[in-house]
């Protein structure tokens, strides 16, 4: 792992993966054969397309099974299989195939209406440095609000699944001994929430987790400096108590 | 039933509002998309330092491509990517051929004659000598200037063909004429995967986008909306259900009237079918006549023929609507859906073309597959203000991330980064 961590953003350049599906069988064939980047696009990258959603929409396969094939049960199962963003892509492929094999063995194949076929897409990431670098793990905390959603997704999810490993933020935090910061980011990421919420909640949790170490550092400061700061805090508090309550309070 | 024909709208002082001073578009966009998105665009643009981009199309005014280019070129320059815009000129004969080609690539065409081919080749040769195509990346928009690549490509340049039209129903004769030129490009860009023909070059997918500051999408005060309703002789009191589309069978205006008839039997509402395309298209005029005839037999249906360039009117009509419909049988990308979503409107639409990319059922709008389905979803929306509000908010957020010009600029920057 590198000593410092430079943040990058990515633009995802989408292109046809060369396959399409019109029923469950051809969907299964497609899922079995497309490159991992295509699975990543249709399942994991949904969160980049809907960063501000209240809750994350189901993945593209589940959405298509529900809307074009009118198969709510299969859609539900496909949605659940893809709901964990940090799952290895080959494990994910295997779970999707299991669901579709089982479904096609007991169901008459429904065909999508004309013009509603599923087209497999893949995406290539074009990376660009944001000019923000953390030399120490704690520096990640003030830098975090300045990165965009695509950057958060790249460092938390994409680099972990597709690489490169040096851009995996959680791995870097761990390698630099910041296990707590790494764990909170990883746990929240695994929850599969929309990116805006994930970005906000990780930032809030990190800020809270730094409170004990900040307090500890304060105890190491000279008594006079601490007394002066305490007096300032009390004065601010007293000022707030004295202020008359306005209509907005 | 009332029937209104709107000719050229009277001059509106707001239309003549000047563009803001140079350097301020990015700041305006940052207020809409947030500073993070802007920083990401700047990061991509930094990678392209020292490279120049040339955009080429065939018109500076009128049409969606010109509208997009006006803004996108400004944004790219503000980001520090020197971008120029060249317009290929042509005479009546050339544009007659390219119009024929355009229609044929959409699936309704006449054969290309030898004379047509000669006119196209001659004009392309003349323009290849005239145009300043000295950038590092040349982005050619649509079929009309596609032939320039074989005549003007210099060493080290990258040429990309950006196709804004749906080629899924293309006429093979016309496509075979165009394909050898397109195959010489380094890459092609299409708006949706369904539109892509087989090509031997890399193909990227870049959906179209809307401008939140254009006349069609800018914010409007209630008084302004009401004044436009008054001017168009439309009732201020709704609830209005609106479909704004050119009068074309594939937009299913008769199906919309039928769905509305079902809605009207259960709820009080008004339907507005507004659009253009009838004045310069004989089939459009025929469809409009049929629509008017059917509307005359229904209650509370208004048919409005809009003049080209009625952007403010469209803006006001969408904002005045309680439900916006797009009940098409077939579609291109259907950016009218994004326009309505940007205005936080509740939308009922068919799951065709680019619509499912914009409408996620029960999240950003409601999809339907039949006339009854459209009626059912419309009644649901009329009855439920909270649902309309939630869909509207999520729809706007979806457009903000995926269908504003900043996203299209980001994709162009990514294409450039990958090729240069």
Interface residues (C-beta under 8 A of the other chain):
Chain A: X8 X9 X11 X12 X13 X14 X15 X16 X49 X50 X51 X52 X53 X54 X57 X63 X66 X67 X68 X113 X115 X116 X119 X121 X124 X126 X128 X129 X130 X131 X146 X147 X148 X149 X150 X151
Chain B: X34 X35 X36 X37 X39 X40 X43 X44 X46 X47 X193 X194 X196 X202 X203 X204 X205 X206 X330 X351 X352 X353 X356 X360 X361 X363 X367 X369 X394 X397 X398 X400 X401 X402 X410 X411 X413 X414 X415 X417 X418
